[in-house]
């Protein structure tokens, strides 16, 4: 994969967190840590988008919002 040099501004606390994670061995470098986190977030977003599309494609369940809320309240002991 080709690499591109980009400069970004981050809060000092974020940079400190990144450095702590790299120092603890969670990644080999700042760039590797950020790339891994971005890749993981992108995968989560793709999975979320796919789940939304699957739900929309499945059509209506025939259950009303009021019925869903009533069931949730029953399960969790709230009225």
C-alpha positions in Angstrom: 0.0 0.0 0.0 1.3 3.4 -0.9 1.9 5.9 1.9 1.1 9.5 2.0 2.6 12.1 4.3 -0.1 14.2 6.0 0.3 16.6 8.9 -2.6 16.8 11.3 -3.1 18.8 14.5 -4.1 16.9 17.6 -4.6 18.0 21.2 -1.5 17.5 23.4 -3.5 15.0 25.5 -4.3 12.9 22.4 -0.6 12.8 21.4 0.3 11.8 24.9 -2.2 9.0 24.7 -0.8 7.8 21.4 2.7 7.9 22.7 1.7 5.9 25.8 0.1 3.2 23.6 3.1 3.0 21.3 5.4 2.9 24.3 3.3 0.1 25.8 3.8 -1.9 22.6 0.3 -1.6 21.2 1.8 -0.5 17.9 5.3 0.0 16.4 4.9 3.7 15.8 2.4 6.6 15.9 1.6 6.1 12.3 0.9 2.3 12.8 -1.3 3.0 15.7 -3.4 5.7 13.9 -3.6 3.5 10.8 -4.8 0.6 12.8 -7.4 2.6 14.6 -8.7 4.2 11.4 -8.9 0.8 9.7 -10.8 -0.7 12.7 -13.3 2.3 12.7 -13.8 2.0 8.9 -14.6 -1.7 9.3 -17.1 -1.0 12.1 -18.7 1.7 9.9 -19.0 -0.8 7.0 -20.5 -3.4 9.3 -23.0 -0.8 10.6 -23.9 0.3 7.2 -24.4 -3.3 6.0 -26.7 -4.0 9.0 -28.8 -0.9 8.3 -29.1 -1.9 4.6 -30.1 -5.5 5.7 -32.7 -4.1 8.0 -34.2 -1.8 5.4 -34.2 -4.6 2.8 -36.0 -7.0 5.2 -39.1 -4.8 5.2 -41.5 -4.0 8.1 -41.8 -6.3 11.0 -45.4 -5.3 11.6 -44.6 -4.3 15.2 -45.3 -0.7 16.1 -42.9 1.5 18.0 -45.3 1.6 20.9 -45.2 -2.2 21.1 -41.4 -2.3 21.0 -41.2 0.3 23.8 -43.7 -1.5 25.9 -41.7 -4.7 25.5 -38.5 -3.0 26.5 -40.1 -1.5 29.5 -41.6 -4.9 30.5 -38.2 -6.5 30.2 -36.4 -3.9 32.2 -39.1 -3.4 34.8 -39.9 0.2 33.9 -43.3 1.7 33.3 
